[in-house]
């Protein structure tokens, strides 16, 4: 296994929600790859303490420079909503939260209560 895969699957240190959202944050404000490990699996049949999600904060996208960085992406996964986070969308669905359309557009979230429940679950288990 190469050094990058090992850093994702067996990191030297894992950071909790409270450690990541404080200022100053240990997460760099630059491009990179990040992984999410969970103490408890979001569904039965999966052992805990697993790498369940890998994301990227690219320097450049196909046609423009990205406005995102590692710190923004990780914080959004903790405090954002399902419309802007594939991690939140997937976890919420696996946890059985009700996904609903917001406003008159196509955005889907778990609503205020569902997103709060999901945020608490992530803070407890990620």
Sine and cosine of phi, psi and omega as CSV:
sin_phi,cos_phi,sin_psi,cos_psi,sin_omega,cos_omega
0.00,0.00,0.69,-0.72,-0.02,-1.00
-0.98,0.21,0.18,-0.98,-0.10,-0.99
-0.88,0.47,-0.57,0.82,-0.01,-1.00
-0.94,0.33,-0.68,0.74,0.03,-1.00
-0.90,0.43,-0.65,0.76,0.03,-1.00
-0.90,0.44,-0.65,0.76,0.02,-1.00
-0.89,0.47,-0.53,0.85,0.03,-1.00
-0.99,0.16,-0.69,0.73,-0.09,-1.00
-0.99,0.11,-0.48,0.88,0.00,-1.00
-0.69,-0.72,0.92,0.39,-0.06,-1.00
-0.93,0.37,0.45,-0.89,0.05,-1.00
-0.93,0.37,-0.51,0.86,-0.07,-1.00
-0.57,-0.82,0.65,-0.76,0.13,-0.99
-0.93,-0.36,0.59,-0.80,-0.03,-1.00
-0.94,-0.35,0.64,-0.77,0.03,-1.00
-1.00,0.05,0.17,-0.99,0.03,-1.00
-0.85,0.52,-0.73,0.68,-0.05,-1.00
-0.91,0.41,-0.51,0.86,0.03,-1.00
-0.96,0.27,-0.53,0.85,-0.09,-1.00
-0.99,0.12,-0.56,0.83,-0.09,-1.00
-1.00,0.04,-0.13,0.99,0.04,-1.00
-0.97,0.24,0.26,-0.96,0.09,-1.00
-0.90,-0.43,0.75,-0.66,-0.06,1.00
-0.97,0.26,0.54,-0.84,-0.02,-1.00
-1.00,0.01,0.58,-0.81,0.07,-1.00
-0.97,0.25,-0.18,0.98,-0.01,-1.00
-1.00,0.09,0.81,-0.59,-0.02,-1.00
-0.93,0.36,0.48,-0.88,0.03,-1.00
-1.00,-0.08,0.88,0.47,0.00,-1.00
-0.55,-0.83,-0.04,-1.00,0.01,-1.00
-0.96,0.27,0.35,-0.94,0.07,-1.00
0.32,-0.95,-0.13,-0.99,0.00,-1.00
-0.89,-0.46,0.62,-0.79,0.00,-1.00
-0.69,-0.73,0.42,-0.91,0.02,-1.00
-0.79,-0.61,0.47,-0.88,0.02,-1.00
-0.91,-0.42,0.85,-0.53,0.05,-1.00
-0.95,-0.31,0.55,-0.84,-0.04,-1.00
-0.78,-0.63,0.69,-0.72,0.09,-1.00
-0.92,0.38,-0.68,0.73,-0.03,-1.00
-0.87,-0.50,0.71,-0.70,0.02,-1.00
-0.96,0.29,0.53,-0.85,-0.01,-1.00
-0.97,0.22,0.00,1.00,0.04,-1.00
-0.42,-0.91,0.40,-0.92,-0.03,-1.00
-0.92,0.40,0.48,-0.88,0.07,-1.00
1.00,-0.08,-0.07,1.00,0.01,-1.00
-0.89,-0.46,0.78,-0.63,-0.01,-1.00
-0.94,0.35,0.41,-0.91,-0.04,-1.00
-0.99,0.17,-0.01,-1.00,0.01,-1.00
0.82,0.57,0.76,0.65,-0.05,-1.00
-0.87,-0.50,0.49,-0.87,0.21,-0.98
-0.97,0.24,0.91,-0.42,-0.06,-1.00
-0.90,-0.43,-0.13,0.99,-0.05,-1.00
-0.45,-0.89,0.68,-0.73,0.10,-0.99
-0.80,-0.59,0.75,-0.66,0.00,-1.00
-0.80,-0.60,0.17,-0.99,-0.01,-1.00
-0.69,-0.72,0.60,-0.80,0.15,-0.99
-0.86,-0.52,1.00,-0.03,-0.11,-0.99
-0.97,0.24,0.42,-0.91,0.10,-1.00
-0.96,0.29,-0.70,0.71,0.01,-1.00
-0.79,-0.62,0.58,-0.81,0.14,-0.99
-0.98,-0.22,-0.06,-1.00,-0.10,-0.99
-0.82,0.57,-0.68,0.73,-0.11,-0.99
-0.86,-0.51,-0.01,1.00,-0.06,-1.00
-0.37,-0.93,0.19,-0.98,0.10,-0.99
-0.98,0.21,0.69,-0.73,-0.02,-1.00
-0.95,0.30,0.61,-0.79,0.08,-1.00
-1.00,-0.03,-0.10,1.00,-0.02,-1.00
-1.00,-0.02,0.38,-0.92,0.15,-0.99
-0.58,-0.81,0.07,-1.00,-0.05,-1.00
-0.83,0.56,-0.73,0.68,-0.05,-1.00
-0.88,0.48,-0.71,0.70,0.01,-1.00
-0.89,0.46,-0.69,0.72,-0.03,-1.00
-0.90,0.43,-0.75,0.67,-0.04,-1.00
-0.89,0.45,-0.70,0.72,0.03,-1.00
-0.89,0.45,-0.63,0.78,0.01,-1.00
-0.91,0.42,-0.62,0.78,0.04,-1.00
-0.87,0.48,-0.57,0.82,0.04,-1.00
-0.97,0.26,-0.68,0.74,-0.20,-0.98
-0.88,-0.48,0.00,1.00,-0.07,-1.00
-1.00,0.08,-0.60,-0.80,0.04,-1.00
-0.62,-0.79,0.14,-0.99,-0.08,-1.00
-0.90,0.44,-0.44,0.90,-0.01,-1.00
-0.91,0.41,-0.46,0.89,-0.06,-1.00
-0.92,-0.39,0.10,1.00,-0.07,-1.00
-0.61,-0.79,0.93,-0.36,0.06,-1.00
-0.89,0.47,-0.57,0.82,0.05,-1.00
-0.87,0.49,-0.77,0.64,0.00,-1.00
-0.89,0.45,-0.67,0.74,0.01,-1.00
-0.86,0.50,-0.75,0.66,-0.03,-1.00
-0.91,0.42,-0.75,0.66,-0.01,-1.00
-0.88,0.48,-0.71,0.70,0.00,-1.00
-0.86,0.51,-0.68,0.73,0.03,-1.00
-0.91,0.41,-0.68,0.73,0.02,-1.00
-0.90,0.43,-0.51,0.86,0.02,-1.00
-0.99,0.11,-0.06,1.00,0.06,-1.00
0.99,0.12,0.33,0.94,0.04,-1.00
-0.96,0.27,0.51,-0.86,-0.04,-1.00
-0.99,0.13,0.88,-0.47,0.03,-1.00
-1.00,0.06,0.73,-0.68,-0.02,-1.00
-0.62,-0.78,0.43,-0.90,0.01,-1.00
-0.97,0.25,0.62,-0.78,0.00,-1.00
-0.95,-0.33,0.77,-0.64,0.03,-1.00
0.92,0.40,-0.44,-0.90,-0.05,-1.00
-0.99,-0.13,-0.02,1.00,-0.03,-1.00
-1.00,-0.02,-0.40,-0.91,-0.04,-1.00
-0.98,-0.22,0.00,1.00,-0.03,-1.00
-0.90,0.44,0.69,-0.73,0.02,-1.00
-0.85,-0.52,0.75,-0.66,0.10,-0.99
-0.67,-0.75,-0.05,-1.00,0.04,-1.00
-0.99,-0.13,0.23,0.97,-0.04,-1.00
0.96,0.28,0.19,-0.98,-0.07,-1.00
-0.85,0.53,-0.76,0.65,-0.04,-1.00
-0.92,0.39,-0.67,0.74,-0.01,-1.00
-0.91,0.41,-0.66,0.75,0.03,-1.00
-0.91,0.42,-0.61,0.79,0.04,-1.00
-0.91,0.42,-0.66,0.75,0.05,-1.00
-0.88,0.48,-0.70,0.71,0.00,-1.00
-0.91,0.42,-0.68,0.73,0.04,-1.00
-0.85,0.52,-0.70,0.72,0.03,-1.00
-0.89,0.45,-0.67,0.75,-0.01,-1.00
-0.90,0.43,-0.69,0.72,0.01,-1.00
-0.89,0.45,-0.71,0.71,0.00,-1.00
-0.87,0.50,-0.58,0.82,-0.02,-1.00
-0.98,0.20,-0.52,0.85,-0.19,-0.98
-0.91,-0.42,-0.30,0.95,-0.06,-1.00
-1.00,0.05,0.00,0.00,0.00,0.00
